């Protein structure tokens, strides 16, 4: 297990191909096929990134983008709350039966548990839905969210997450979806839906 984790870290931080890494190990009399290294990387990279993100220092001028959309999973509608960073990486997601203040609060509360107040961003970019303002004010009062965080409700600032919804919905695994499955209402269909 330790060997697998070590190779996962090596491949992740040092830009080289799996073949290069396999050759380097062969020079040290360790015979490992590059496809095995690839499988180890795929197995451990996500977990390692999540662990390291908790300790990563985020500059105070950074921002997160928060948004919600809906997805049809096994014939039932769910609201998908997502947070992404400036680089467009999905930081977390949350499925909810409803699109309301409590759902926004639960999403942010669950997501913020992985971050100390010092590592939270200074700005949260959201759409104009009032549930985020309510959730942010409650989390500030509870001390889970930094007191000086600014919520910006400017439409163009959230374009990154808005344009990324289709790709994120299609890439969600069935296990992740079933983990949060519930009984939502039936929102009207438009271009902002998917059948996963």
BELCOR-V520088 format. One record per helix or strand. SS is the DSSP state (~ for helix, > for strand). FROM is the first residue (numbers start at 1). LEN is the number of residues. Records with the same first field share a line. If there is no record, write none. Layout:
SS->FROM-LEN, FROM-LEN
//
This chain:
~->2-12, 18-10, 34-22, 101-12, 117-3, 130-13, 155-17, 174-6
>->63-11, 76-9, 90-7, 123-3, 150-3, 195-1
//
